[in-house]
Amino acid sequence: MRKIAVVLIALLLLIAGTGCGGGTKNGNTEKVYKLRMTSSLSESGVYSQGMKAWADELAKRTNGQVVVDQMTWSGTIVKADNNLEGLRDRIVDVAFISVTNHPTKTPLTNALIPSFSNDFAGAGAAQKELWNTVPELKAEWAKYKVLPVAWFNGYGANLYTDFAVDPNSSVPLANQKLFATGGQAPIFVKNLGGIPISMPSSDIYVSMQKGTINGIAGIAPFALSTNKFGEITKQVIDYRVTGSSMWQGIAFNQDAYNELPDSAKQVIAEIADIPAQVCDKAFYDSTMAGYKIVKQNGGTLVQLTPEQAANWKKIINPEALWESNIKAAEAAGYKNVRELLAKEIQIMNDYDAKNPHKSLLDQYLELEKAGKI
């Protein structure tokens, strides 16, 4: 009986060791790493879907050894313009990052956004190559103990207004007030004759409703559905010389990353492309849904002709938009900024040449014409 009792006690101890917060592997208790993750964006947003997919895959591929235990949204823990500090001070372990939220803190990365180019389908390929070959990029994020582990692809922007834009005018936005933030979108609005207005993104919808602003610039078209901008937009214009959304991704606090076992770090490397893949699909679906909302609310969708787009490009003057960011990076001590930007644009152009495609608005209009929407 005594031997049976000893065996039973041993079995109970073994079962207790496999409970929540631990596990057994080859007879050893395996530590579970619980991560705090946050984003300044809403949970329903396109990038947020990529983040959630990343967290799910991390837990799955590490067999539950590394899990996102806490996930918060809409800047409740760390505000957008403080995400570097939030990671540096380890208020959170993982966060959504966007270079547009802190251009002066990461000047080289910010300079490598060739906004208002012909296309941004190849932006993801350009980001990946530069990130892996330009050590200065990693170094300026490392100053804040921030380690990016996944980048989303680049996305284009449309123009959204509550007034009819004359695509043949030399001042298409003449004296109209448009939301525009960051280093380039305000210049874009000014060059088209408009007045750029900055405000928290959470205020855009009501401001458009009240007429405080008459349009929105520099935001990808998925916001027509995810942010409900399609309800307040009377005209969407794809000007073909598109804006961009680049250098946004998922990052670790360096110490939190260093604490992980090598097997988990390998998984993190393996799943680096998953957020972008999920995001691309969500971007397409949300954009198509957004265009439909505009039409359902009596709005119009305008795709500039190649000739009109070429004229807009002259008015926008993309080089003027890049110049302030380039000079800021050069003033910060970076010597080869212009060469890196030229290399990035070439990578994007090469990608576009090998992967021809139509704009999302072109695709939507074709589906609409065919009666499939």
Secondary structure by P-SEA (a helix, b strand, c coil): caaaaaaaaaaaaaaaaacccccccccbbbbbbbbbbbbccccccaaaaaaaaaaaaaaaaacccccccccccccccccccaaaaaaaaccccbbbbbcccccccccccccccccccccccaaaaaaaaaaaccaaaaaaaaaacccccccccbbbbbbbcccccccccccccccbbbbbbcccaaaaaaaabbbbbbccccaaaaaaaaccccccccccccccccccccccccbbbccccbbbbcccccccaaaaaaaccaaaaaaaaaacaaaaaaaaaaaaaaaaaaaaaaaaabbbbbbbcaaaaaaaaaaacccccaaaaaaaaaaaccccaaaaaaaaaaaaaaaaaabbbbcaaaaaaaaaaaccc
